[in-house]
Amino acid sequence: MPQRHDEIAEVYARSLFDLAHAAGGLDKVSEVHEELQQIVEMGRSNDNFHEFFGSPIIGKTSRQEAMKKIFDGRISDLVLRFLLVTNDKGRLGHLEHIAGALDSMIQDAHGRIEVDVFTVGGDGADSALLETVSSRVKESTGKDAVLHQYGDPSMIGGIKLLIGDKLYDGSVATRLRRLKEEVLGRGAAGVRAESARFLDNSNS
């Protein structure tokens, strides 16, 4: 599922991006992101590993020594040092968001932008619709859209787009909700207007 990256993740991702870019340009940044993403996937697939990263019971020093034994020689020195610093600052719980924010920065550097597309059917979205989305994104941002499709049956129909932290909601469910609110709002206003006219007539 899509994620909205928090400010802490953005700060750490930017630091890692700059360090990796200085060490070897965008190719190095991509390599670093791939390593970081593999570690995130390990946490997703292994509950013990996930708890190891996030448990407050494990002290920073103990976790640091364990991380050195686990990762030394298996990942680059840059990523290992980043993990150790992140552990020291108590931010390992943000690692998945950091990896996501780093990926967004890589896409941006390549002139691309990630767009989460929500429809009722998810992966079955009409190809013409996706082409229209890509075209509109290109027109508005000047960047090529990297589309990620998700299913959301509660929408009833229509489409929602998440671009960065901005949600563009064109779902049928939202349209119906807004229509209902508008009708109810007009109804309440009408009742108040009728009441005011009745009181005016009673006082005259």
Rosetta blueprint (number, residue, H / E / L):
1 M L
2 P L
3 Q L
4 R L
5 H L
6 D L
7 E H
8 I H
9 A H
10 E H
11 V H
12 Y H
13 A H
14 R H
15 S H
16 L H
17 F H
18 D H
19 L H
20 A H
21 H H
22 A H
23 A H
24 G H
25 G H
26 L H
27 D H
28 K H
29 V H
30 S H
31 E H
32 V H
33 H H
34 E H
35 E H
36 L H
37 Q H
38 Q H
39 I H
40 V H
41 E H
42 M H
43 G H
44 R H
45 S H
46 N L
47 D H
48 N H
49 F H
50 H H
51 E H
52 F H
53 F H
54 G H
55 S L
56 P L
57 I L
58 I L
59 G L
60 K H
61 T H
62 S H
63 R H
64 Q H
65 E H
66 A H
67 M H
68 K H
69 K H
70 I H
71 F H
72 D E
73 G L
74 R L
75 I E
76 S L
77 D H
78 L H
79 V H
80 L H
81 R H
82 F H
83 L H
84 L H
85 V H
86 T H
87 N H
88 D H
89 K L
90 G L
91 R L
92 L H
93 G H
94 H H
95 L H
96 E H
97 H H
98 I H
99 A H
100 G H
101 A H
102 L H
103 D H
104 S H
105 M H
106 I H
107 Q H
108 D H
109 A H
110 H L
111 G L
112 R E
113 I E
114 E E
115 V E
116 D E
117 V E
118 F E
119 T E
120 V L
121 G L
122 G H
123 D H
124 G H
125 A L
126 D L
127 S H
128 A H
129 L H
130 L H
131 E H
132 T H
133 V H
134 S H
135 S H
136 R H
137 V H
138 K H
139 E H
140 S H
141 T H
142 G L
143 K L
144 D E
145 A E
146 V E
147 L E
148 H E
149 Q E
150 Y E
151 G E
152 D L
153 P H
154 S H
155 M H
156 I L
157 G L
158 G E
159 I E
160 K E
161 L E
162 L E
163 I E
164 G L
165 D L
166 K E
167 L E
168 Y E
169 D E
170 G E
171 S E
172 V H
173 A H
174 T H
175 R H
176 L H
177 R H
178 R H
179 L H
180 K H
181 E H
182 E H
183 V H
184 L H
185 G H
186 R H
187 G H
188 A H
189 A H
190 G H
191 V H
192 R H
193 A H
194 E H
195 S H
196 A H
197 R H
198 F H
199 L H
200 D H
201 N H
202 S H
203 N H
204 S L
